[in-house]
Amino acid sequence: MVIAIFDVDGTLVDSVKSHAAAWQDVLREFGHAVPFNDIRQQIGKGSDEFLKAFLKPEEINRFGQAIADRRVEIFKQSYMKLVRPFPRVREVLQQYKNDGYKIVLGTSAKAEELQGYLKLLNIDDLIDAKTSADDADKSKPHPDIFEAALSKIPGVKPEEAIVIGDTPYDAEAAVRGGMKPIGVLTGGFSEQQLREAGCIEVYPEVGAILRT
């Protein structure tokens, strides 16, 4: 392998509960009371795929974009300040760099959210490229995000890439794109769920990837 593609939300930063809360808030504003745990199981998808779990097609057509835009506002105003990096993220990325990997961030987060995370993580000097929701037509579990990440490093084949993520949607997207997924358990999904989605390895958290 010569490229390591890292998901961000739930993998490098502890943000899953914050995103779920923001989605719960905005759905309530638009007349849908959805249990928190139901929402949490959909975190990892972009808004285009997420909304399909809770709204009818005609509702998505009518006000899906308004919901997605409002979700961004709510997250920025109320929840972004609660997000923290997981331990040892910089050490993990440094190890991959030392092993000769190119490092790319492949996230369904909006570009503005990604910039906020990068300020928290202090890893700019270790990243070779990054992608966000703006770089893909469809979000995970479609492979678009990871294919966009792969294209940032010319000459790399899908089978030369590993993808590190916290959800089955990351794993499914990686497999669809011909890449090998590695899972972490910090997104609220079980090891069984991640392995069934295609993960070849599963760790408790990203810091556990470090060699002891």
C-alpha positions in Angstrom: 0.0 0.0 0.0 1.2 3.5 -0.8 -1.7 5.7 0.2 -3.6 6.0 3.5 -7.0 7.7 3.3 -8.4 8.8 6.6 -12.1 9.6 7.3 -12.3 12.4 9.8 -15.6 12.5 11.8 -15.6 9.7 14.3 -12.2 8.6 13.2 -9.8 11.5 13.9 -12.2 13.7 15.9 -14.8 12.8 18.5 -17.8 14.3 16.7 -20.4 11.6 16.2 -22.7 12.5 19.1 -22.5 16.2 18.2 -23.5 15.5 14.6 -26.3 13.3 15.7 -27.6 16.0 18.1 -27.5 18.6 15.3 -29.4 16.3 13.0 -32.0 15.6 15.7 -32.4 19.4 16.3 -32.9 20.2 12.6 -35.3 17.3 12.0 -37.4 18.4 15.0 -37.5 21.9 13.5 -38.9 20.5 10.3 -41.5 18.4 12.2 -39.8 15.0 12.6 -39.1 13.7 16.0 -36.5 11.0 15.5 -34.8 9.0 18.3 -31.2 9.9 18.9 -29.9 6.3 18.5 -31.7 6.0 15.1 -29.9 9.1 13.9 -26.6 8.0 15.3 -26.7 4.8 13.2 -26.8 7.0 10.1 -24.0 9.3 11.0 -21.1 8.8 8.5 -23.4 9.4 5.5 -23.6 12.8 3.8 -26.9 14.6 3.9 -28.0 13.2 0.5 -27.9 9.7 1.8 -28.7 10.5 5.4 -32.1 12.1 4.7 -33.3 9.0 2.8 -33.5 7.2 6.1 -36.0 9.6 7.6 -37.9 11.5 4.9 -40.1 10.6 2.0 -38.7 11.4 -1.5 -41.2 14.2 -1.9 -40.1 15.7 1.4 -36.5 15.6 0.3 -37.3 17.2 -3.0 -39.3 20.0 -1.2 -37.0 21.0 1.6 -34.1 18.5 1.8 -31.5 21.2 0.9 -33.0 23.6 3.4 -32.6 20.9 6.1 -29.0 20.2 5.1 -28.2 23.9 5.2 -29.8 24.5 8.5 -28.0 21.5 10.0 -24.7 23.1 9.1 -25.8 26.3 10.9 -26.9 24.4 14.0 -23.7 22.3 14.1 -21.5 25.4 13.7 -23.4 27.4 16.3 -24.0 24.8 19.0 -21.9 21.7 18.6 -18.6 22.4 16.8 -17.1 23.8 20.0 -17.7 20.4 21.7 -15.6 18.4 19.2 -12.2 17.2 20.3 -9.4 15.2 18.6 -9.0 11.6 19.5 -5.6 10.8 21.3 -2.4 10.2 19.3 -3.8 11.2 15.9 -0.7 13.0 14.9 1.5 10.1 16.0 -0.5 7.7 13.8 -0.2 9.9 10.8 3.5 10.4 11.4 4.0 6.6 11.6 2.3 6.2 8.2 4.5 9.0 6.8 7.6 7.3 8.2 6.4 4.0 6.5 6.3 5.8 3.1 2.6 6.4 2.8 0.9 9.4 1.2 -1.8 10.7 3.5 -5.2 12.0 2.3 -8.2 13.0 4.2 -11.5 11.7 2.7 -14.5 13.1 4.5 -18.2 13.7 3.9 -17.8 16.8 6.1 -18.4 20.2 4.5 -15.2 22.1 3.7 -15.8 24.7 6.4 -16.2 21.9 9.0 -13.1 20.2 7.8 -11.1 23.5 8.2 -12.3 23.6 11.8 -11.2 20.1 12.4 -7.7 20.7 11.0 -7.2 23.6 13.4 -7.9 21.1 16.3 -5.8 18.3 14.9 -2.6 20.2 14.0 -1.7 17.8 11.2 -1.5 20.1 8.2 2.2 19.3 7.7 1.5 15.6 7.5 -1.3 15.6 4.9 -0.6 15.3 1.2 -4.1 16.2 0.2 -7.7 16.4 1.4 -11.2 16.1 0.1 -14.6 17.1 1.5 -18.3 16.8 0.6 -17.7 19.4 -2.1 -15.5 17.0 -4.1 -18.1 14.3 -4.6 -21.5 14.0 -6.3 -22.7 11.2 -3.9 -21.6 10.6 -0.3 -20.7 7.4 1.5 -21.5 4.5 1.1 -20.9 5.5 -2.5 -17.2 5.5 -3.3 -17.0 9.0 -4.7 -15.2 10.6 -1.7 -12.5 8.0 -1.6 -12.1 8.0 -5.4 -11.7 11.8 -5.3 -9.1 11.3 -2.5 -7.2 8.7 -4.6 -7.2 11.0 -7.6 -5.3 13.6 -5.5 -2.2 11.4 -5.7 -1.4 10.7 -9.4 -0.5 7.2 -10.5 -1.9 5.4 -7.5 -4.2 2.4 -8.1 -7.2 1.6 -5.9 -5.6 -1.6 -4.7 -2.7 0.4 -3.4 -4.9 2.3 -0.9 -6.1 1.6 2.5 -9.0 3.5 4.0 -9.3 4.1 7.8 -12.9 4.9 9.0 -15.3 4.4 11.8 -18.5 3.3 10.0 -19.8 0.5 7.8 -20.4 3.3 5.2 -16.7 4.0 5.1 -15.9 0.3 4.6 -18.6 -0.1 1.9 -17.4 2.9 0.0 -13.8 1.7 0.2 -14.7 -1.8 -1.1 -16.8 -0.4 -3.9 -13.8 1.7 -4.9 -11.5 -1.3 -4.9 -9.7 -0.2 -1.7 -9.0 -2.0 1.6 -10.8 -0.7 4.7 -9.6 -0.6 8.2 -12.1 0.1 11.0 -12.1 1.9 14.3 -14.8 1.4 17.0 -15.2 5.1 17.9 -18.2 5.7 15.6 -20.6 3.6 17.7 -20.7 0.6 15.4 -19.7 -2.9 16.5 -16.6 -4.9 15.2 -19.0 -7.3 13.6 -20.8 -4.5 11.7 -17.4 -3.2 10.5 -16.1 -6.6 9.4 -19.3 -7.5 7.7 -19.0 -4.3 5.7 -15.5 -5.4 4.6 -12.9 -4.2 7.2 -9.8 -6.3 7.1 -8.7 -5.0 10.5 -10.6 -3.3 13.4 -9.1 -1.3 16.2 -10.7 0.2 19.4 -9.6 3.7 18.3 -7.2 5.3 15.8 -4.4 5.6 18.4 -4.4 1.8 18.7 -3.1 1.5 15.2 0.3 2.5 16.5 2.9 -0.2 16.8 3.7 -1.0 20.4 
